[in-house]
Amino acid sequence: MEHSELYRKIGRNCLIFLIAMAILSVVVFFVASYAPGDPLQSFYGDGVERMSTAEQMAARHRLGLDGPVYERYGIWLDHAVHGDFGISLKYKEPASQVIADYIGNTLILGLVSYILVFVLAIALAICCTLYEDTWLDRFICKTGTVLYYLPAFWVGLLLILVFNVNLGWLPGSGAYDPGQSGNLVNRIEHMVLPVMVMIASHVWYYAYMIRNKLLDEVRQDYVYLAKMKGLSRLQVLCRHCLRNVWPTIISIMAVSVNHIIGGTYVVEAVFSYPGLGRLSIESAKYHDYNLLMLIVLITGMIVIASGIVAHNLSEHIDGRMKAGKGDSPWTHHRCFKS
């Protein structure tokens, strides 16, 4: 019985994932197809102006740009199922190969930022809970709120001006210096400023939710009992309260994936970081539909899968969620309540 229930759950999650990905692909393909601009310009450049009408029609046919949108989507879907995502009109090579050259940089930046954001968010939440209503708590809350509402691109430009232009301490663009792709120290130097922007823009948003959840937890009856046994406030917080809040933290971490990915893409644009964020802007600018579709599908796959995994993982950690009494990834905003 348990195995059949597990199989049903896996099947249901897979079905939800496939339906969501199918809807996403349809929406993006049709929106991109009807967007202003001519993808033929991306492939041939200024040479399009020297083509005759017959030559342009022949070129569109070769690139699969003629015919109704729904037919083109059907052709694209048939090829995509077999692992062929088409040719990048701008780079004139398979879209999957273009992605392979850039995705590593985005994953490194995103993962490092993701880990540091939540490590610092949990540390700040514990600190604020320990010193609730003191000057330190108020200082962290106000500073974090100000940093959160500052535009990420503005913070990035300010850091470039200070640490790159004026002081010359850190590089302000790229993922590494020319010919230094294998130099770990050089990569770290290029990541410092982008990661600083990611932390400044995201850490307090999650620290505030975790802080409020911990404050709710320290007011439970078992906390007073633990204190009567001689445990310090820090011991109670780390041994008991934090453990009880972990299902919510995990849910928040999973739901935050789309937030972190979006922030990573913005940071890549500010720092000219060669990743999927900058690539997505270029593909939209040059109407490179095949490349844009693949980027969106990869991003959507990560976001949708993380949400499904988080929900099931939270149910496993906290059985109360199965009865609808716990927090789900889609209701974590209740942590803002005081």
Secondary structure, DSSP 8 states (H G I E B T S, - for coil): -HHHHHHHHHHHHHHHHHHHHHHHHHHHHHHHHHSSS-HHHHHHGGGGGGS-HHHHHHHHHHHT--S-HHHHHHHHHHHHHTT---B-TTT-SBHHHHHHHHHHHHHHHHHHHHHHHHHHHHHHHHHHHHTTTSHHHHHHHHHHHHHHHS-HHHHHHHHIIIIIIIS--S--SSSS-TT-TT-HHHHHHHHHHHHHHHHHHHHHHHHHHHHHHHHHHTTSHHHHHHHHTT--HHHHIIIIIHHHHHHHHHHHHHHTHHHHHHHHHHHHHHTT--SHHHHHHHHHHTT-HHHHHHHHHHHHHHHHHHHHHHHHHHHHH-GGGGGT-S--TTSGGGGG--
